[in-house]
Each structure stands twice: as C-alpha cells, then as structure tokens.
Amino acid sequence: MDFQQFFENFRNSTGISQFFVEGGWKNLIMILVACILLFLAIKKQFEPYLLLPIAFGMLLVNIPGVKNEIFKETVDSEGVTHYSGLIGYLYYGVKWGLYPCLIFLCIGATTDFGPLIANKKTMLLGAAAQIGIFITFIGALLIGFNGLESASIGIIGGADGPTAILVTSQLAPELLGSISIAAYSYMALVPVIQPPIMKLLTTKKERSIKMEQLRPVSKTEKILFPIIVSIVTILLVPSCAPLIGCLMLGNLIKESGVVPKITDALANSLMYIITILLGVCVGATATAERFLDLKTLEIFALGICAFAVATASGVLAGKIMCKATKGKVNPLIGAAGVSAVPMAARVVHKVGREEDPSNFLLMHAMGPNVAGVIGSAVAAGLFLMLANIL
C-alpha cells in the first residue's frame, strides 16, 4: 500500500481531522464546556454526584467520530427513534422514565417526613414555592417556546433534577441536555441564589423569629403518611403516580423498619448506580447541534428566573403565614419550599443563624423542603396529564 495513502486514510479516520471540517469548531466548544463542568464538579463540588457523570457524558459524545460508536440514533420508516451503542442502550432508562423514578425511590428511603407531619401547615409553603414552575411556564410560552417545551422548562423552578429529566424526556427530549444541565447547575447554586432574595423580602426582625420545637412524631404516623399521600395525590393527579408512588414506597420501606437491608441498598448502592447511569445518559444528549443554540441561552435565563420566583413565592407565603400565626413562623422557611433537599433547608438555617446564632431553623425548614419534593412531582404529573392540550 502507498504510505502516503495509508497516512491520509489514517488521518481522515481520526477525530482530530474532523475538528477542521465545517462545524467542527462546535465540538471543540462543547468539549471545553464539558471540561468546565468537570472542573465545577470536582474542584468546586457543584452537585458532583450528578454533574460529574453529566459532564463526562457530554465530553464523550462531542469527541468527533465517537457519537455513532456509543450513542447512535436512527429513525425508522415510521418516524420512531431507536438508540444503539453503550450509552444508547442505557438511554432507554431515561426515555422510558425508569431512572428518575428509581431516583425518587431512593430519595424516599433517605428522607424524613417527620418535620412535615409535625407541622402540616408548612405543606402550604412547599405548594407556594411551586408557583415558580407555572410562572416560568407562562414566560416560556410568551417568548416563543411551544407548550411542551415550556412545561419542561418550567419544571426547572421545582429545583428537582430527576423531575425535570422525567418531564423533559417525555415532552421535549430535544431539550433534555440543556434543561438538565440548567436544573442541576442552579441546584448547586442554591446557596448563592437564595440568600439575597430571602434577605430582600424579609426584615431583620422576621429573620430572627425563633419557632417552637416540633412535636415528636409517632412511628404509626410516619407509616401512614406515605400511604395516605399516595392515595390522595394519585387520585387527584393520576399521572404523578410514577414519581409519587416511588417516593412514597421508598419512604414506607424506610419507616416500616422491617427491611433494613433494602433500605440500606436504596439509600446507598442503588442510588449511586442509578445516578451514574442517569448522569452519563443525560450528558450524552448535549451534542453540539442541540446545545449550541439560542434556545439554550433562553433556557438558562428562564431557569434562573424560575429559581428566583420559586424562592420569592415561598418567602412571601411564609410572611403571610407569619402574620396569620402572629409571629410564630419564621418567613425564611418558605424559601425551603423549592425541593433541593436538604440544601435549601440548610441555606435557610444558615441565613437565620446570621441574624441570631442561637436560632435553629433546620428541622422547621425540612417541612416545606420535603413538601416541595411532593409539590414538584405533582406539578410534573399535571403537565404530563395535560400534554395532549399543551
């Protein structure tokens, strides 16, 4: 064989040569974006458990010549997309909604609903924080996104990554990479985004309010709670059954205390395995063709608005509850209504302690925090239920 021809064929078969063809620069930009996300995950520890696999999945599919080897998409004569390759086969877990629901199962096994049961009125604060979802949905519609895309973007305001992934994979899969990265990026920035809004909307006196110690919650109450919540919420919004059902099953397994080894497996091994699979698959959808688009910038802008509105809605609802209870509720706990568990509750606790080091708001904030998880799942179910008319 001619050596010149051999080396020319070898050069053309490598991914390096494809950087120099038309559009190759986009792959280079995406590789740089992936490296930045890896830096944030490893060095800054921004949601590292999910951001790290997401970033690496993004890195893999944007190396020229690799995508068809690990995440190939083919459309059949009926317009149905099929996936093959290592990540392609794993991606069916995202497409069919398996991974987000399994994540909720694991979250349920690690979550204590006791603070919410002890102070049931804080469920209203969790519900109020979901206003950010619907306001963002309307905002997305106004700037030109269709109904299904707007619903997917709005869920970012729920501050719940698995929920955002489930809704987007069902309603607007072409936006999955952008929405997932936006959702988890802003979840990691909760300690930066929330405090200024919380301080702007409350007075020093309100932030210094000390709340009464929560009553003890019996084991019977903890066992009955997931059963009752499942029945009520699924009767009202049947399409939220996958998320709510998994969340409550995980919690029932934990609170029943009869299968400790299963509880341990859900809280540890299964949680980490599903997180890796979910992250890599989601990152693999962030190809240059889909991600480097004006829509991505609009999604990130709407995402920050969703978080801000959700936080503000929760705090304002907290102020109303403070007035109604004659100063017995610290309005700050309303900010924990976004479902970034337990980060949002920790932020509330930290801001409260800045005003009064002896103030302890963590357990009080966990009430609206876990209520926010339930609220975002119900909102997701509502969007899925109304998908035909969006």
C-alpha positions in Angstrom: 0.0 0.0 0.0 1.2 3.5 -0.7 2.4 5.1 2.5 1.0 8.5 1.7 -2.4 7.0 1.0 -2.1 5.0 4.3 -1.4 8.0 6.4 -4.0 10.1 4.6 -6.6 7.4 5.3 -5.5 7.2 8.9 -5.7 10.9 9.4 -9.2 11.1 7.9 -10.3 8.3 10.2 -9.3 10.1 13.4 -11.5 12.5 15.2 -8.8 15.2 15.1 -9.3 15.8 11.4 -13.0 16.4 12.0 -12.3 19.5 14.0 -11.3 21.2 10.8 -14.4 20.4 8.7 -17.4 22.6 8.7 -19.0 22.9 12.1 -16.1 21.1 13.8 -15.5 24.1 16.0 -18.8 23.4 17.7 -17.5 20.1 19.0 -14.4 21.9 20.4 -16.6 24.4 22.2 -18.7 21.6 23.7 -15.6 19.7 24.9 -14.5 22.9 26.6 -17.9 23.3 28.2 -17.7 19.7 29.4 -14.3 20.4 30.9 -15.6 23.5 32.7 -18.4 21.4 34.2 -16.0 18.8 35.3 -13.9 21.5 37.0 -17.0 22.8 38.8 -18.0 19.3 39.9 -14.5 18.2 41.1 -12.9 21.4 42.3 -16.0 23.5 43.4 -18.1 20.4 44.2 -21.2 21.8 42.5 -23.7 18.8 42.7 -20.7 16.5 41.9 -22.7 13.2 42.1 -24.7 14.1 39.0 -22.7 17.0 37.4 -19.6 14.8 37.1 -21.2 12.0 35.0 -23.3 14.5 33.1 -20.2 16.4 32.1 -18.3 13.2 31.1 -21.2 12.0 29.0 -21.2 15.4 27.3 -17.4 15.1 26.7 -17.7 11.6 25.2 -20.4 12.3 22.6 -18.8 15.6 21.4 -15.4 14.0 20.6 -15.6 13.8 16.8 -16.3 10.4 15.4 -17.3 8.9 18.7 -21.1 9.5 18.9 -22.1 6.8 16.5 -20.0 4.3 18.4 -21.6 4.9 21.8 -24.8 6.8 21.2 -26.2 6.2 17.8 -29.7 7.5 16.9 -31.6 6.1 13.9 -35.1 6.9 12.8 -37.2 4.1 11.2 -39.8 4.5 8.4 -42.5 5.3 11.0 -40.5 8.1 12.5 -39.6 6.3 15.7 -36.1 7.0 17.0 -34.1 3.9 18.1 -30.8 4.0 20.1 -27.8 1.8 20.0 -24.3 1.7 21.3 -23.3 1.6 25.0 -24.9 4.8 26.1 -27.7 4.4 23.5 -29.0 1.2 25.2 -28.7 2.7 28.6 -30.6 5.8 27.4 -33.8 3.8 27.2 -33.9 4.1 31.0 -34.2 7.9 30.6 -36.6 7.6 27.6 -38.9 5.3 29.4 -38.7 7.3 32.7 -37.1 4.5 34.7 -34.1 6.3 36.1 -35.9 9.4 37.5 -38.5 7.2 39.2 -35.8 4.9 40.7 -34.0 8.1 42.0 -37.3 9.1 43.7 -37.5 5.6 45.2 -34.0 6.1 46.7 -34.8 9.7 47.8 -37.9 8.4 49.7 -35.6 5.9 51.6 -33.4 8.7 52.7 -36.0 11.3 53.6 -37.6 12.0 57.0 -41.1 13.3 56.6 -41.3 13.8 60.3 -40.9 17.7 60.3 -43.7 17.9 57.7 -46.0 15.6 59.7 -45.3 17.5 62.9 -46.2 20.9 61.3 -48.6 20.1 58.4 -49.3 23.7 57.6 -45.8 24.0 56.1 -47.0 21.9 53.2 -48.7 25.2 52.0 -45.2 26.7 51.8 -44.0 23.9 49.7 -47.0 24.4 47.4 -46.4 28.1 47.2 -42.9 27.7 46.0 -44.2 25.7 43.0 -45.6 29.0 41.7 -42.2 29.5 40.1 -42.9 26.5 37.8 -46.1 27.9 36.4 -44.9 31.5 36.1 -41.8 30.2 34.2 -44.1 28.1 32.0 -46.1 31.2 31.0 -42.9 33.1 30.5 -41.5 30.4 28.2 -44.7 30.5 26.2 -44.5 34.3 25.8 -41.0 34.2 24.3 -41.9 31.6 21.7 -41.5 28.1 23.2 -44.3 25.7 22.5 -46.4 24.2 25.2 -44.5 21.0 25.7 -41.1 22.8 25.7 -42.5 25.5 28.1 -43.7 22.8 30.6 -40.3 21.2 30.5 -38.5 24.5 31.2 -41.0 25.4 33.9 -40.1 22.3 35.9 -36.6 23.8 36.5 -38.3 26.0 39.0 -39.1 22.9 41.1 -35.4 22.6 41.9 -35.7 18.8 41.4 -33.3 17.4 38.8 -35.0 13.9 38.3 -38.4 15.5 37.9 -37.1 17.9 35.3 -35.4 15.0 33.4 -38.6 12.9 33.5 -40.8 15.6 32.2 -38.4 16.7 29.5 -37.7 13.2 28.3 -41.4 12.7 27.8 -42.4 16.1 26.4 -39.3 17.7 24.8 -36.5 15.2 24.6 -34.5 17.5 22.2 -34.1 19.9 25.1 -33.0 17.3 27.7 -29.3 18.2 27.8 -29.9 21.9 28.1 -32.7 21.6 30.7 -30.9 19.0 32.8 -27.6 21.0 33.0 -29.5 24.2 33.8 -31.5 22.4 36.5 -28.5 20.8 38.2 -26.3 23.9 37.8 -28.9 26.1 39.6 -29.5 23.5 42.2 -25.8 23.7 43.0 -26.1 27.5 43.2 -28.9 27.5 45.7 -26.6 28.8 48.4 -25.8 31.7 46.1 -29.2 32.4 44.5 -31.5 32.2 47.5 -29.9 34.3 50.4 -30.1 37.7 48.6 -33.8 37.1 47.7 -34.6 35.9 51.2 -32.9 39.0 52.8 -34.6 41.4 50.3 -38.1 40.2 51.1 -37.8 39.9 54.9 -36.9 42.2 57.8 -34.2 41.5 60.4 -36.9 41.0 63.0 -38.7 38.4 60.8 -35.4 36.6 60.2 -34.7 36.4 63.9 -38.0 34.7 64.8 -37.5 31.5 66.8 -40.0 28.8 66.2 -41.4 26.4 68.8 -39.8 22.9 69.0 -41.6 20.4 66.8 -43.7 17.8 68.5 -42.5 14.1 68.4 -43.9 12.1 65.5 -45.0 8.5 66.2 -43.9 5.6 64.1 -47.6 5.0 63.2 -47.9 8.5 61.7 -44.7 8.0 59.7 -46.0 4.7 58.3 -49.5 6.0 57.5 -48.2 9.3 55.9 -46.8 7.8 52.6 -49.8 5.6 52.2 -52.3 8.5 52.6 -50.3 10.9 50.5 -50.1 8.3 47.7 -53.8 7.7 47.7 -54.8 11.4 47.8 -52.3 12.8 45.3 -52.6 10.0 42.8 -56.4 10.2 42.9 -56.2 13.9 42.1 -53.4 13.7 39.5 -53.1 10.1 38.3 -50.1 10.9 36.0 -48.0 11.7 39.0 -48.2 8.1 40.1 -44.7 7.0 38.9 -42.9 9.8 40.9 -45.1 10.0 43.9 -45.5 6.2 44.1 -41.8 5.6 44.0 -41.1 8.4 46.5 -43.6 7.1 49.0 -42.7 3.5 48.6 -39.1 4.3 49.4 -40.2 6.2 52.5 -42.6 3.4 53.6 -39.8 0.9 53.3 -37.6 3.2 55.5 -40.2 3.9 58.1 -41.6 0.4 58.4 -38.3 -0.8 59.7 -38.9 -4.4 58.6 -36.5 -4.5 55.7 -33.3 -2.6 56.9 -31.1 -4.2 54.2 -33.4 -3.0 51.4 -33.4 0.5 53.0 -29.6 0.5 53.1 -29.4 -0.7 49.4 -31.8 2.0 48.3 -30.0 4.8 50.3 -26.6 3.8 49.1 -25.8 1.3 46.3 -28.8 1.7 44.1 -28.8 5.5 44.5 -25.2 5.8 43.3 -25.6 3.3 40.4 -28.7 5.0 39.0 -27.1 8.4 39.5 -24.2 7.4 37.3 -26.4 5.9 34.6 -28.8 8.9 34.6 -26.0 11.4 34.5 -24.0 9.9 31.7 -27.1 9.4 29.5 -28.4 12.9 30.1 -24.9 14.4 29.3 -24.8 12.4 26.1 -27.9 14.2 24.8 -26.0 17.6 25.0 -24.5 17.4 21.5 -23.1 20.4 19.7 -26.1 20.5 17.3 -28.6 20.6 20.2 -26.8 22.6 22.8 -25.2 25.4 20.9 -28.4 27.1 20.1 -30.2 30.3 21.1 -32.7 28.2 22.9 -30.1 27.0 25.4 -29.3 30.6 26.5 -33.0 31.3 26.8 -33.5 28.1 28.9 -30.6 29.1 31.3 -32.2 32.6 31.6 -35.6 31.2 32.3 -34.1 28.7 34.7 -32.6 31.4 36.9 -35.9 33.2 36.8 -37.7 30.0 37.8 -35.5 29.6 40.9 -35.8 33.2 41.9 -39.6 33.3 41.6 -40.0 29.9 43.4 -37.8 31.3 46.3 -39.7 34.6 46.4 -43.1 32.8 46.3 -42.1 30.6 49.2 -40.8 33.5 51.3 -43.9 35.7 50.6 -46.1 32.8 51.6 -44.0 32.5 54.8 -44.6 36.1 55.5 -48.4 35.6 55.2 -48.2 32.6 57.5 -46.1 34.6 59.9 -48.8 37.3 60.1 -51.6 34.6 60.4 -49.8 32.9 63.3 -49.0 36.2 65.0 -45.2 35.8 64.5 -44.8 32.1 65.3 -43.5 31.2 61.8 -40.2 32.5 60.5 -40.8 33.5 56.9 -37.4 32.2 55.8 -38.5 28.6 55.9 -40.8 29.4 52.9 -37.6 29.5 50.8 -37.0 25.8 51.5 -40.2 25.1 49.6 -38.1 24.5 46.5 -37.3 20.8 46.5 -33.5 20.9 46.6 -33.3 18.5 49.6 -31.7 19.2 52.0 -29.6 22.0 50.6 -32.4 24.6 50.6 -33.2 23.8 54.3 -29.5 24.3 55.2 -29.4 27.6 53.4 -32.5 28.8 55.5 -30.8 27.6 58.7 -27.6 29.5 57.8 -29.4 32.7 57.0 -31.4 32.5 60.2 -28.2 31.9 62.3 -26.6 35.0 60.7 -29.2 37.1 62.4 -29.3 35.1 65.7 -26.6 32.4 66.2 -28.9 30.7 68.7 -31.7 30.3 66.1 -32.2 26.7 64.8 -34.4 26.5 61.7 -33.1 23.4 60.0 -35.8 21.0 61.1 -38.5 23.6 60.6 -37.3 24.2 57.1 -37.3 20.5 56.3 -41.1 20.5 56.4 -41.6 22.8 53.4 -38.5 21.3 51.8 -39.9 17.8 51.6 -43.3 19.3 50.8 -41.6 20.9 47.8 -40.5 17.4 46.6 -44.1 16.3 46.7 -45.3 19.5 45.1 -42.9 19.4 42.2 -43.8 15.8 41.5 -47.5 16.7 41.4 -46.8 19.7 39.1 -44.8 17.3 36.8 -47.8 14.9 36.8 -50.1 17.8 35.9 -48.0 18.8 32.9 -47.8 15.1 31.8 -51.6 14.8 32.2 -52.2 17.9 30.1 -49.6 17.1 27.5 -52.2 16.5 24.8 -53.5 20.0 25.0 -50.2 21.9 25.6 
